Every structure is written in structure tokens, then in C-alpha cells.
Amino acid sequence: MLNNVKFETSIYNYNNALKTDKPQIVLVGKSNVGKSSFINTITNQKKLAKVGQSPGKTRSINFYNVNNEFFLVDLPGYGYSKMSYIQKQKINKLIDTYISKSQNIRHIFFLVDIRNKPSENDRQMYEWLLEQNIPFTIIATKADKIAKTKIDDYIKEIRKCLFAKEEIIPFSSEKKINIDIICDKITETLK
């Protein structure tokens, strides 16, 4: 678990980006994939990140200060169909600018829902992440929603859909599945 974590700020425009040289661990994923729950679980806080009742609520980049040592950065979810075209473009530009211009990103956690085949948006994000040349790990959320005996099959399906060679870690906010592995990865990344 990450200790002493507090919300720092939200930005809606890259020009207002946090001026810091502290390392950053970034979360990307589709709307409703469970990024807020992921943050609340790994920080052992129930209400640090607001869990939206409906997808597509987060339109900002949210920075969480971890023990004044690094930032956990939650990017807006992509692929939410009820968002207008202009809103989607604005969010895509914000994500793109932040990732391509930030000098402090050490690692990206790319969250996908274990229960669903990766969408076209997920495939585009995966390809885009490969181009960024930033280390990343794929986290398959909501692993508690399927039988333990089926997890490997679902992971294989994700790997096949994305043509992924990277490690894929099944995760559950509810049951805290693999939380230690994720926290160890964060520690290792910051060394």
C-alpha cells in the first residue's frame, strides 16, 4: 500500500500543468475501467479518488501526492460514447500533450477490464503507448468478477487482442488481488 497520499490538484489544460520535477506514475484506461477504485485501493483510502456513478465524469488530469516523493497521475478515461466529439477531442489532446511533453513520467499503468475484449480505443492506446517509449504495465481490472480458474484464459484473450508482449497483471479493488505486486512494481520503478 502507498502511504501518506493526498490529492494535490486537477488540470484541464496542459498549460496549467503542475510544475514539479518529482517522478510520476500515470494511469490510463477507458472510462469506467476502475481507475478511481484502483487509486483508492493502492492508497488504502476509500474516498481519495471520486468513483463516478456514471462513466466519463473525469475530464481533468488529477495529481495525487505520495509522501512528497512522487505523484500518482490519473488521466481522464477515453472512449465514453455519450461525450460530444469536441469533448473527446479536447480530452485526447490533453492526454496526448501531457504524456508526450512531461519529462517526469517513470511508468504507465494501462488499465483494461478483464471481462471485456479490448476495444478499438484500447488497441489504439496500446499502440500509442508503444510509440511513447515509456515503460508500462497492463493491469486487468475487475478480476474478482470472473472465476479464479478462468483468469488465465481472459489474460490470454487480452494479450491476443492487443498483440501484447508485456506483463498483464490481474487486479481487483474489491478483493485486493495482486495489490502487493503492483505496489512492488511502483517501488521498483522509483529506484
Backbone as a printed PyTorch tensor [residue, N CA C, xyz], in Angstrom:
tensor([[[  0.8380,  -1.1970,   0.0000],
         [  0.0000,   0.0000,   0.0000],
         [  0.8770,   1.2530,   0.0000]],

        [[  0.3740,   2.2890,  -0.6300],
         [  1.0770,   3.5650,  -0.6320],
         [  0.5820,   4.3790,   0.5580]],

        [[  1.5180,   4.9600,   1.2800],
         [  1.1410,   5.7110,   2.4880],
         [  1.2530,   7.2100,   2.2660]],

        [[  0.5180,   7.9460,   3.1210],
         [  0.5850,   9.4070,   3.1330],
         [  0.3230,   9.9870,   1.7420]],

        [[ -0.8540,   9.6810,   1.2020],
         [ -1.2190,  10.1380,  -0.1420],
         [ -2.3300,  11.1680,  -0.0240]],

        [[ -2.1470,  12.3070,  -0.7060],
         [ -3.2150,  13.2960,  -0.7050],
         [ -3.4260,  13.8620,  -2.1120]],

        [[ -4.6510,  14.2900,  -2.3550],
         [ -4.9640,  14.9160,  -3.6360],
         [ -4.2150,  16.2420,  -3.7130]],

        [[ -3.5600,  16.5010,  -4.8450],
         [ -2.7890,  17.7370,  -5.0000],
         [ -3.5310,  18.7600,  -5.8580]],

        [[ -3.8690,  18.3870,  -7.1000],
         [ -4.5400,  19.3450,  -7.9870],
         [ -5.1290,  18.6290,  -9.2010]],

        [[ -6.0060,  19.3410,  -9.9100],
         [ -6.5550,  18.8710, -11.1860],
         [ -6.2160,  19.9010, -12.2500]],

        [[ -5.9050,  19.4230, -13.4520],
         [ -5.7080,  20.3710, -14.5520],
         [ -6.5900,  19.9710, -15.7280]],

        [[ -7.1060,  20.9910, -16.4180],
         [ -7.9610,  20.7750, -17.5820],
         [ -7.2560,  21.1950, -18.8620]],

        [[ -6.0720,  21.7810, -18.6790],
         [ -5.3150,  22.3110, -19.8040],
         [ -3.8400,  22.1030, -19.4950]],

        [[ -3.0830,  21.6030, -20.4620],
         [ -1.6730,  21.2940, -20.1990],
         [ -0.8810,  22.5210, -19.7540]],

        [[ -1.2880,  23.7020, -20.1970],
         [ -0.5770,  24.9290, -19.8080],
         [ -0.6150,  25.1590, -18.3010]],

        [[ -1.5790,  24.5420, -17.6240],
         [ -1.6780,  24.6810, -16.1650],
         [ -1.0360,  23.4960, -15.4430]],

        [[ -0.2400,  22.7200, -16.1630],
         [  0.3570,  21.5020, -15.5880],
         [  1.1650,  21.8310, -14.3480]],

        [[  1.1720,  20.8920, -13.4440],
         [  1.9080,  21.0220, -12.1920],
         [  3.3970,  21.1800, -12.4850]],

        [[  3.9950,  22.2040, -11.9280],
         [  5.4470,  22.4160, -12.1130],
         [  6.1660,  21.6220, -11.0280]],

        [[  6.7280,  20.5100, -11.4220],
         [  7.4170,  19.6510, -10.4550],
         [  8.4680,  18.8190, -11.1640]],

        [[  9.4960,  18.4350, -10.4380],
         [ 10.4620,  17.5030, -11.0280],
         [ 10.3670,  16.1440, -10.3410]],

        [[  9.3120,  15.9560,  -9.5450],
         [  9.1120,  14.6580,  -8.8900],
         [  8.6540,  13.6230,  -9.9230]],

        [[  9.0810,  12.3580,  -9.7500],
         [  8.6530,  11.3000, -10.6750],
         [  7.1340,  11.1290, -10.6660]],

        [[  6.6160,  10.6220, -11.7810],
         [  5.1770,  10.4240, -11.9110],
         [  4.8730,   9.0220, -12.4260]],

        [[  3.8900,   8.4090, -11.7900],
         [  3.3350,   7.1270, -12.2230],
         [  1.9430,   7.4540, -12.7540]],

        [[  1.6820,   7.1050, -14.0060],
         [  0.4690,   7.5540, -14.6890],
         [ -0.5060,   6.3970, -14.9110]],

        [[ -1.8040,   6.6950, -14.7620],
         [ -2.8590,   5.7070, -15.0320],
         [ -3.6390,   6.1150, -16.2700]],

        [[ -3.7530,   5.1950, -17.2270],
         [ -4.5980,   5.4320, -18.4050],
         [ -5.5710,   4.2660, -18.5390]],

        [[ -6.7010,   4.5440, -19.1510],
         [ -7.6820,   3.4880, -19.3800],
         [ -9.0040,   4.0780, -19.8100]],

        [[ -9.8600,   3.1940, -20.2910],
         [-11.1770,   3.6000, -20.7320],
         [-11.9990,   4.1270, -19.5590]],

        [[-12.9940,   4.9450, -19.8630],
         [-13.9480,   5.3620, -18.8340],
         [-14.5550,   4.1040, -18.2240]],

        [[-14.7430,   4.1160, -16.9320],
         [-15.4220,   3.0100, -16.2450],
         [-14.5600,   1.7550, -16.0950]],

        [[-13.2370,   1.8680, -16.2960],
         [-12.3680,   0.6900, -16.1660],
         [-11.9650,   0.4610, -14.7020]],

        [[-12.1730,   1.4960, -13.8640],
         [-11.8690,   1.3350, -12.4390],
         [-10.6010,   2.0330, -11.9720]],

        [[-10.2360,   3.1580, -12.6320],
         [ -9.0090,   3.8560, -12.2230],
         [ -9.1410,   4.4620, -10.8260]],

        [[-10.3030,   5.0700, -10.5350],
         [-10.5020,   5.6740,  -9.2040],
         [-10.4690,   4.5960,  -8.1130]],

        [[-11.1200,   3.4790,  -8.3790],
         [-11.1000,   2.3750,  -7.4070],
         [ -9.6830,   1.8460,  -7.2170]],

        [[ -8.9250,   1.7800,  -8.3100],
         [ -7.5230,   1.3420,  -8.2690],
         [ -6.7260,   2.2620,  -7.3340]],

        [[ -6.8910,   3.5740,  -7.5140],
         [ -6.1840,   4.5520,  -6.6680],
         [ -6.5840,   4.3780,  -5.2090]],

        [[ -7.8780,   4.2860,  -4.9650],
         [ -8.3470,   4.1440,  -3.5760],
         [ -7.8260,   2.8630,  -2.9300]],

        [[ -7.7080,   1.8020,  -3.7120],
         [ -7.2380,   0.5250,  -3.1750],
         [ -5.7430,   0.5690,  -2.8590]],

        [[ -4.9340,   1.0470,  -3.8080],
         [ -3.4850,   1.0060,  -3.5590],
         [ -3.0410,   2.0450,  -2.5220]],

        [[ -3.9160,   3.0380,  -2.2420],
         [ -3.5780,   4.0260,  -1.2060],
         [ -4.2900,   3.7090,   0.1110]],

        [[ -5.1230,   2.6690,   0.0970],
         [ -5.8960,   2.2570,   1.2640],
         [ -6.7660,   3.4010,   1.8030]],

        [[ -7.3530,   4.1450,   0.8780],
         [ -8.2860,   5.2220,   1.2370],
         [ -9.5580,   5.0300,   0.4290]],

        [[-10.6890,   5.1240,   1.1020],
         [-11.9540,   4.8470,   0.3990],
         [-12.4160,   5.9790,  -0.5090]],

        [[-12.0650,   7.2320,  -0.1510],
         [-12.6450,   8.3620,  -0.8830],
         [-11.6110,   9.3260,  -1.4460]],

        [[-10.3820,   8.8710,  -1.6180],
         [ -9.3480,   9.7670,  -2.1520],
         [ -9.7040,  10.1780,  -3.5820]],

        [[ -9.9550,   9.1890,  -4.4350],
         [-10.3750,   9.4610,  -5.8150],
         [-11.8830,   9.2280,  -5.8810]],

        [[-12.5850,  10.1850,  -6.4630],
         [-14.0480,  10.0500,  -6.5600],
         [-14.4010,   8.9790,  -7.5870]],

        [[-15.1900,   8.0100,  -7.1450],
         [-15.6630,   6.9570,  -8.0510],
         [-16.9880,   7.4360,  -8.6260]],

        [[-17.0020,   7.7040,  -9.9360],
         [-18.2040,   8.2360, -10.5840],
         [-19.3030,   7.1940, -10.6930]],

        [[-20.5410,   7.6750, -10.5630],
         [-21.6930,   6.7760, -10.7350],
         [-21.9040,   6.4760, -12.2140]],

        [[-21.4800,   7.4270, -13.0490],
         [-21.5830,   7.1870, -14.4940],
         [-20.2210,   7.4520, -15.1260]],

        [[-19.8790,   6.6900, -16.1870],
         [-18.5700,   6.8520, -16.8150],
         [-18.4370,   8.2040, -17.5030]],

        [[-17.1810,   8.6190, -17.7190],
         [-16.9270,   9.8400, -18.4760],
         [-16.9760,  11.1070, -17.6530]],

        [[-17.0450,  10.9810, -16.3230],
         [-17.1320,  12.1620, -15.4570],
         [-15.7960,  12.8910, -15.3610]],

        [[-14.6940,  12.1520, -15.3110],
         [-13.3910,  12.7860, -15.1240],
         [-12.9330,  13.4020, -16.4430]],

        [[-12.8050,  14.7270, -16.4430],
         [-12.3720,  15.4410, -17.6400],
         [-11.0070,  16.0810, -17.4260]],

        [[-10.4450,  15.8660, -16.2310],
         [ -9.1880,  16.5220, -15.8780],
         [ -8.0970,  15.4980, -15.6240]],

        [[ -6.8560,  15.9880, -15.5590],
         [ -5.7460,  15.1630, -15.0970],
         [ -5.6190,  15.4370, -13.6080]],

        [[ -5.7000,  14.3850, -12.8060],
         [ -5.6700,  14.5310, -11.3510],
         [ -4.3480,  14.0370, -10.7870]],

        [[ -3.7280,  14.8770,  -9.9660],
         [ -2.4300,  14.5750,  -9.3740],
         [ -2.5980,  14.2450,  -7.8940]],

        [[ -2.0340,  13.1040,  -7.4880],
         [ -2.0560,  12.6790,  -6.0860],
         [ -0.6200,  12.6230,  -5.5900]],

        [[ -0.3550,  13.3610,  -4.5340],
         [  0.9920,  13.4450,  -3.9710],
         [  1.2020,  12.2640,  -3.0210]],

        [[  2.2220,  11.4600,  -3.2970],
         [  2.5050,  10.2860,  -2.4720],
         [  3.7370,  10.5740,  -1.6170]],

        [[  3.4770,  10.8760,  -0.3530],
         [  4.5470,  11.0480,   0.6400],
         [  5.5930,  12.0920,   0.2260]],

        [[  5.1620,  13.0620,  -0.5780],
         [  6.0780,  14.0900,  -1.1100],
         [  7.2520,  13.5060,  -1.8830]],

        [[  7.0900,  12.2570,  -2.3600],
         [  8.1800,  11.5930,  -3.0890],
         [  7.8840,  11.4780,  -4.5830]],

        [[  6.6230,  11.2340,  -4.9100],
         [  6.2450,  11.1250,  -6.3210],
         [  4.7570,  11.3980,  -6.4670]],

        [[  4.3110,  11.4770,  -7.7080],
         [  2.8870,  11.7060,  -7.9730],
         [  2.2770,  10.5130,  -8.6860]],

        [[  1.0730,  10.1850,  -8.2670],
         [  0.2220,   9.2500,  -8.9760],
         [ -0.6690,  10.1490,  -9.8280]],

        [[ -0.7060,   9.9300, -11.1280],
         [ -1.4200,  10.8380, -12.0270],
         [ -2.5110,  10.0740, -12.7640]],

        [[ -3.7500,  10.5060, -12.5510],
         [ -4.9120,   9.8480, -13.1510],
         [ -5.3630,  10.6640, -14.3610]],

        [[ -5.2490,  10.0560, -15.5570],
         [ -5.6770,  10.7400, -16.7710],
         [ -7.1620,  10.4860, -17.0060]],

        [[ -7.8440,  11.3980, -17.7100],
         [ -9.2670,  11.1770, -17.9910],
         [ -9.4710,   9.8850, -18.7760]],

        [[-10.5620,   9.2030, -18.5140],
         [-10.8740,   7.9860, -19.2610],
         [-11.2340,   8.3220, -20.6970]],

        [[-10.9530,   7.4040, -21.5940],
         [-11.2750,   7.6340, -23.0090],
         [-12.3810,   6.6880, -23.4290]],

        [[-12.9570,   6.9560, -24.6040],
         [-13.9030,   6.0110, -25.2130],
         [-15.3170,   6.0850, -24.6940]],

        [[-15.6710,   7.1500, -23.9510],
         [-17.0390,   7.2220, -23.4430],
         [-17.9570,   7.7720, -24.5260]],

        [[-18.9490,   6.9850, -24.9220],
         [-19.7420,   7.3060, -26.1100],
         [-20.6590,   8.5190, -25.9590]],

        [[-21.0850,   8.8500, -24.7350],
         [-22.0310,   9.9600, -24.5930],
         [-21.3460,  11.3230, -24.5950]],

        [[-20.0270,  11.3260, -24.6300],
         [-19.2980,  12.5860, -24.6750],
         [-19.3780,  13.1340, -26.1020]],

        [[-19.4750,  14.4420, -26.2370],
         [-19.5290,  15.0170, -27.5850],
         [-18.1750,  14.8460, -28.2720]],

        [[-18.1910,  14.9490, -29.5960],
         [-16.9600,  14.8060, -30.3830],
         [-15.9240,  15.8380, -29.9270]],

        [[-16.3690,  17.0630, -29.6990],
         [-15.4530,  18.1420, -29.2840],
         [-14.8460,  17.8270, -27.9120]],

        [[-15.6750,  17.3300, -26.9890],
         [-15.1610,  16.9600, -25.6570],
         [-14.1220,  15.8470, -25.7700]],

        [[-14.4300,  14.8420, -26.6090],
         [-13.4870,  13.7250, -26.7900],
         [-12.1570,  14.2340, -27.3420]],

        [[-12.2380,  15.1110, -28.3520],
         [-11.0230,  15.6530, -28.9590],
         [-10.1970,  16.4240, -27.9320]],

        [[-10.8870,  17.1840, -27.1080],
         [-10.2230,  18.0050, -26.0840],
         [ -9.4830,  17.1060, -25.0830]],

        [[-10.1580,  16.0280, -24.6580],
         [ -9.5520,  15.0930, -23.7010],
         [ -8.3830,  14.3460, -24.3410]],

        [[ -8.5640,  13.8940, -25.5940],
         [ -7.4660,  13.2040, -26.2880],
         [ -6.2350,  14.0960, -26.4090]],

        [[ -6.4750,  15.3720, -26.7130],
         [ -5.3640,  16.3240, -26.8630],
         [ -4.6630,  16.5210, -25.5150]],

        [[ -5.4580,  16.6270, -24.4470],
         [ -4.8880,  16.8060, -23.1050],
         [ -4.0010,  15.6160, -22.7350]],

        [[ -4.5000,  14.4070, -22.9640],
         [ -3.7370,  13.1830, -22.6540],
         [ -2.4610,  13.1300, -23.4990]],

        [[ -2.6270,  13.3510, -24.7950],
         [ -1.5020,  13.2880, -25.7300],
         [ -0.4100,  14.2940, -25.3520]],

        [[ -0.8180,  15.5340, -25.0990],
         [  0.1470,  16.5900, -24.7630],
         [  0.8520,  16.2720, -23.4580]],

        [[  0.0760,  15.8610, -22.4650],
         [  0.6750,  15.5660, -21.1560],
         [  1.7250,  14.4510, -21.2730]],

        [[  1.3650,  13.3430, -21.9190],
         [  2.3030,  12.2140, -21.9840],
         [  3.5070,  12.5390, -22.8660]],

        [[  3.2850,  13.2220, -23.9770],
         [  4.4250,  13.4890, -24.8580],
         [  5.3440,  14.5990, -24.3310]],

        [[  4.8180,  15.5130, -23.5040],
         [  5.6500,  16.6370, -23.0420],
         [  6.2180,  16.4650, -21.6400]],

        [[  5.5750,  15.6460, -20.8180],
         [  6.0600,  15.5270, -19.4450],
         [  7.4010,  14.7850, -19.4130]],

        [[  8.3390,  15.3570, -18.6920],
         [  9.6810,  14.7600, -18.5940],
         [  9.7980,  13.8020, -17.3990]],

        [[  8.7550,  13.7560, -16.5670],
         [  8.8860,  13.0630, -15.2810],
         [  8.1440,  11.7400, -15.1840]],

        [[  7.5540,  11.2830, -16.2880],
         [  6.7910,  10.0280, -16.2370],
         [  7.7710,   8.8560, -16.1870]],

        [[  7.6840,   8.0870, -15.1130],
         [  8.5720,   6.9240, -14.9550],
         [  7.9220,   5.6410, -15.4500]],

        [[  6.5880,   5.5660, -15.2980],
         [  5.8970,   4.3220, -15.6420],
         [  4.4240,   4.6430, -15.8860]],

        [[  3.8000,   3.8480, -16.7460],
         [  2.3640,   4.0000, -17.0060],
         [  1.6710,   2.6820, -16.6960]],

        [[  0.5840,   2.7610, -15.9530],
         [ -0.2850,   1.6090, -15.7530],
         [ -1.4550,   1.7730, -16.7150]],

        [[ -1.5690,   0.8260, -17.6370],
         [ -2.6270,   0.8350, -18.6490],
         [ -3.6990,  -0.1430, -18.1810]],

        [[ -4.8550,   0.3880, -17.7570],
         [ -5.9120,  -0.4410, -17.1900],
         [ -6.9190,  -0.8700, -18.2510]],

        [[ -7.2020,  -2.1650, -18.2800],
         [ -8.2480,  -2.7160, -19.1470],
         [ -9.1550,  -3.5790, -18.2720]],

        [[-10.4060,  -3.7020, -18.6620],
         [-11.3710,  -4.5310, -17.9150],
         [-11.1700,  -5.9900, -18.3400]],

        [[-10.8410,  -6.8490, -17.3900],
         [-10.5370,  -8.2540, -17.6980],
         [-11.7180,  -8.9590, -18.3740]],

        [[-12.9390,  -8.5040, -18.0940],
         [-14.1360,  -9.2040, -18.5800],
         [-14.4330,  -8.9540, -20.0520]],

        [[-13.8740,  -7.8570, -20.5910],
         [-14.2070,  -7.4690, -21.9680],
         [-12.9910,  -7.5550, -22.8760]],

        [[-13.2230,  -7.9680, -24.1090],
         [-12.1310,  -7.9200, -25.0850],
         [-11.7220,  -6.4610, -25.2290]],

        [[-10.4180,  -6.1930, -25.3480],
         [-10.0050,  -4.8050, -25.5590],
         [-10.7030,  -4.2040, -26.7770]],

        [[-11.1560,  -2.9640, -26.6120],
         [-11.8770,  -2.2660, -27.6900],
         [-10.8770,  -1.6720, -28.6800]],

        [[-11.4120,  -1.0960, -29.7350],
         [-10.5680,  -0.4010, -30.7100],
         [ -9.8070,   0.7250, -30.0070]],

        [[-10.4920,   1.4380, -29.1030],
         [ -9.8320,   2.5100, -28.3360],
         [ -8.6630,   1.9700, -27.5130]],

        [[ -8.8680,   0.7970, -26.8980],
         [ -7.7860,   0.1770, -26.1120],
         [ -6.6110,  -0.1790, -27.0170]],

        [[ -6.9240,  -0.7230, -28.1940],
         [ -5.8460,  -1.0870, -29.1260],
         [ -5.0580,   0.1440, -29.5690]],

        [[ -5.7830,   1.2350, -29.8370],
         [ -5.1120,   2.4830, -30.2240],
         [ -4.2280,   2.9920, -29.0900]],

        [[ -4.7460,   2.9280, -27.8580],
         [ -3.9600,   3.3810, -26.7040],
         [ -2.7130,   2.5150, -26.5420]],

        [[ -2.8610,   1.2140, -26.7040],
         [ -1.7210,   0.3050, -26.5880],
         [ -0.6470,   0.6510, -27.6270]],

        [[ -1.0650,   0.8140, -28.8920],
         [ -0.1190,   1.1550, -29.9680],
         [  0.5650,   2.4850, -29.6690]],

        [[ -0.2280,   3.4270, -29.1880],
         [  0.2910,   4.7610, -28.8900],
         [  1.3140,   4.7010, -27.7570]],

        [[  1.0060,   3.8790, -26.7360],
         [  1.9460,   3.7300, -25.6120],
         [  3.2770,   3.1360, -26.0870]],

        [[  3.2040,   2.1860, -26.9960],
         [  4.4320,   1.5960, -27.5460],
         [  5.2990,   2.6760, -28.1980]],

        [[  4.6470,   3.6080, -28.8910],
         [  5.3820,   4.6810, -29.5760],
         [  6.0210,   5.6720, -28.6030]],

        [[  5.4600,   5.7940, -27.4020],
         [  5.9480,   6.8070, -26.4490],
         [  7.2920,   6.4470, -25.8240]],

        [[  7.6300,   5.1750, -25.8840],
         [  8.9170,   4.7490, -25.3210],
         [  9.0040,   5.0010, -23.8130]],

        [[  7.8800,   4.7980, -23.1200],
         [  7.8330,   4.9090, -21.6610],
         [  7.4380,   3.5210, -21.1550]],

        [[  8.1460,   2.9960, -20.1390],
         [  7.7590,   1.6710, -19.6400],
         [  6.3050,   1.6640, -19.1520]],

        [[  5.6000,   0.5730, -19.4660],
         [  4.2230,   0.4740, -18.9760],
         [  3.8730,  -0.9660, -18.6340]],

        [[  2.8600,  -1.0890, -17.8020],
         [  2.3470,  -2.4000, -17.3780],
         [  0.8520,  -2.4110, -17.6400]],

        [[  0.3480,  -3.5310, -18.1380],
         [ -1.0970,  -3.6660, -18.3660],
         [ -1.7170,  -4.2810, -17.1130]],

        [[ -2.7180,  -3.6030, -16.5900],
         [ -3.4450,  -4.0820, -15.4080],
         [ -4.8490,  -4.4770, -15.8570]],

        [[ -5.2290,  -5.7250, -15.6190],
         [ -6.5730,  -6.2080, -15.9780],
         [ -7.4570,  -6.1210, -14.7300]],

        [[ -8.2980,  -5.0780, -14.6860],
         [ -9.1160,  -4.8040, -13.5050],
         [-10.3360,  -5.7270, -13.4120]],

        [[-10.9730,  -5.6830, -12.2580],
         [-12.2390,  -6.3910, -12.0000],
         [-12.0790,  -7.9130, -12.0760]],

        [[-10.8970,  -8.3900, -11.6720],
         [-10.6030,  -9.8340, -11.7290],
         [-11.4720, -10.6460, -10.7670]],

        [[-12.0740,  -9.9680,  -9.7870],
         [-12.9510, -10.6920,  -8.8560],
         [-14.2870, -11.0490,  -9.5120]],

        [[-14.5770, -10.4600, -10.6650],
         [-15.8740, -10.6780, -11.3230],
         [-15.8990, -11.9520, -12.1630]],

        [[-14.7480, -12.6230, -12.2710],
         [-14.7190, -13.8850, -13.0220],
         [-14.1290, -14.9800, -12.1360]],

        [[-14.3900, -16.2260, -12.4910],
         [-13.8800, -17.3500, -11.6930],
         [-12.3510, -17.3610, -11.7260]],

        [[-11.7390, -17.6470, -10.5820],
         [-10.2630, -17.7040, -10.4950],
         [ -9.6720, -18.6210, -11.5580]],

        [[-10.3500, -19.7270, -11.8070],
         [ -9.8430, -20.7160, -12.7670],
         [ -9.8560, -20.1920, -14.2080]],

        [[-10.5960, -19.1070, -14.4460],
         [-10.7270, -18.5580, -15.8070],
         [ -9.7890, -17.3670, -16.0440]],

        [[ -9.1520, -16.8570, -14.9990],
         [ -8.3350, -15.6390, -15.1290],
         [ -7.2830, -15.7630, -16.2270]],

        [[ -6.5570, -16.8760, -16.2440],
         [ -5.5040, -17.0510, -17.2550],
         [ -6.0640, -17.0050, -18.6820]],

        [[ -7.2520, -17.5900, -18.8750],
         [ -7.8810, -17.5740, -20.2070],
         [ -8.2090, -16.1460, -20.6390]],

        [[ -8.7290, -15.3670, -19.7050],
         [ -9.0870, -13.9790, -20.0180],
         [ -7.8340, -13.1450, -20.3140]],

        [[ -6.7690, -13.3950, -19.5540],
         [ -5.4980, -12.6830, -19.7720],
         [ -4.9540, -13.0230, -21.1740]],

        [[ -5.0410, -14.3060, -21.5550],
         [ -4.5870, -14.7210, -22.8960],
         [ -5.3740, -14.0010, -23.9870]],

        [[ -6.6680, -13.8500, -23.7500],
         [ -7.5410, -13.1680, -24.7190],
         [ -7.1360, -11.7010, -24.8760]],

        [[ -6.8430, -11.0360, -23.7690],
         [ -6.3920,  -9.6300, -23.8150],
         [ -5.0820,  -9.5520, -24.5810]],

        [[ -4.1590, -10.4520, -24.2490],
         [ -2.8430, -10.4680, -24.8980],
         [ -3.0080, -10.6410, -26.4250]],

        [[ -3.9030, -11.5590, -26.7960],
         [ -4.1350, -11.8450, -28.2130],
         [ -4.7340, -10.6240, -28.9360]],

        [[ -5.7260,  -9.9800, -28.3030],
         [ -6.3950,  -8.8230, -28.9200],
         [ -5.4470,  -7.6420, -29.0980]],

        [[ -4.5610,  -7.4480, -28.1370],
         [ -3.6520,  -6.2940, -28.1920],
         [ -2.3310,  -6.6320, -28.9010]],

        [[ -2.0960,  -7.9200, -29.1600],
         [ -0.7830,  -8.3940, -29.6300],
         [  0.2900,  -7.9930, -28.6170]],

        [[ -0.0520,  -8.1130, -27.3330],
         [  0.8260,  -7.6100, -26.2690],
         [  1.8720,  -8.6400, -25.8690]],

        [[  3.0800,  -8.1490, -25.6700],
         [  4.1620,  -8.9970, -25.1550],
         [  4.4170,  -8.6760, -23.6860]],

        [[  3.8800,  -7.5380, -23.2260],
         [  4.1240,  -7.0740, -21.8600],
         [  3.3920,  -7.9360, -20.8310]],

        [[  3.8760,  -7.8330, -19.6240],
         [  3.2280,  -8.4900, -18.4940],
         [  1.8100,  -7.9240, -18.3340]],

        [[  0.8630,  -8.7860, -18.0190],
         [ -0.5060,  -8.3480, -17.7210],
         [ -0.8390,  -8.8500, -16.3180]],

        [[ -1.1570,  -7.9140, -15.4200],
         [ -1.4220,  -8.2750, -14.0250],
         [ -2.9210,  -8.2050, -13.7530]],

        [[ -3.5420,  -9.3470, -13.3940],
         [ -4.9510,  -9.2840, -13.0000],
         [ -5.0650,  -8.5570, -11.6570]],

        [[ -6.1070,  -7.7480, -11.4990],
         [ -6.2510,  -6.9230, -10.2890],
         [ -7.7200,  -6.8110,  -9.9110]],

        [[ -7.9730,  -6.7060,  -8.6100],
         [ -9.3300,  -6.4460,  -8.1260],
         [ -9.2680,  -5.4740,  -6.9650]],

        [[-10.0440,  -4.3910,  -7.0820],
         [-10.1490,  -3.4310,  -5.9770],
         [-10.9340,  -4.0530,  -4.8310]],

        [[-11.9490,  -4.8120,  -5.1900],
         [-12.8020,  -5.4500,  -4.1710],
         [-12.0100,  -6.4210,  -3.2980]],

        [[-11.2920,  -7.3370,  -3.9490],
         [-10.6040,  -8.4130,  -3.2140],
         [ -9.1090,  -8.1360,  -3.0190]],

        [[ -8.6610,  -6.9760,  -3.5210],
         [ -7.2420,  -6.5810,  -3.3950],
         [ -6.2880,  -7.6100,  -4.0320]],

        [[ -6.7490,  -8.2330,  -5.1200],
         [ -5.9260,  -9.2220,  -5.8330],
         [ -4.7020,  -8.5300,  -6.4360]],

        [[ -3.5180,  -9.0710,  -6.1280],
         [ -2.2260,  -8.6090,  -6.6680],
         [ -1.8360,  -7.1870,  -6.2920]],

        [[ -2.4190,  -6.6470,  -5.2400],
         [ -2.0540,  -5.2980,  -4.8120],
         [ -0.5670,  -5.2150,  -4.4410]],

        [[ -0.0310,  -6.2850,  -3.8380],
         [  1.3850,  -6.2930,  -3.4380],
         [  2.2930,  -6.2230,  -4.6720]],

        [[  1.9410,  -6.9680,  -5.7050],
         [  2.7480,  -6.9680,  -6.9350],
         [  2.7860,  -5.5640,  -7.5360]],

        [[  1.6300,  -4.8930,  -7.5390],
         [  1.5560,  -3.5450,  -8.1170],
         [  2.3650,  -2.5540,  -7.2790]],

        [[  2.2340,  -2.6320,  -5.9650],
         [  2.9990,  -1.7210,  -5.0930],
         [  4.5010,  -1.9870,  -5.2090]],

        [[  4.8800,  -3.2650,  -5.3520],
         [  6.3080,  -3.5960,  -5.5570],
         [  6.8060,  -3.0110,  -6.8760]],

        [[  5.9630,  -3.0720,  -7.9020],
         [  6.3420,  -2.5240,  -9.2130],
         [  6.5680,  -1.0140,  -9.1190]],

        [[  5.7170,  -0.3400,  -8.3610],
         [  5.8710,   1.1100,  -8.1680],
         [  7.2030,   1.4030,  -7.4730]],

        [[  7.4820,   0.6520,  -6.4050],
         [  8.7340,   0.8400,  -5.6440],
         [  9.9400,   0.6160,  -6.5410]],

        [[  9.8890,  -0.4460,  -7.3140],
         [ 10.9750,  -0.8220,  -8.2290],
         [ 11.1950,   0.2750,  -9.2900]],

        [[ 10.0800,   0.8230,  -9.8000],
         [ 10.1320,   1.8640, -10.8180],
         [ 10.8300,   3.1270, -10.3190]],

        [[ 10.6510,   3.4130,  -9.0380],
         [ 11.1580,   4.6770,  -8.4790],
         [ 12.5930,   4.5830,  -7.9990]],

        [[ 13.1930,   3.3810,  -8.0670],
         [ 14.5750,   3.2190,  -7.5800],
         [ 15.5530,   3.9780,  -8.4530]]])
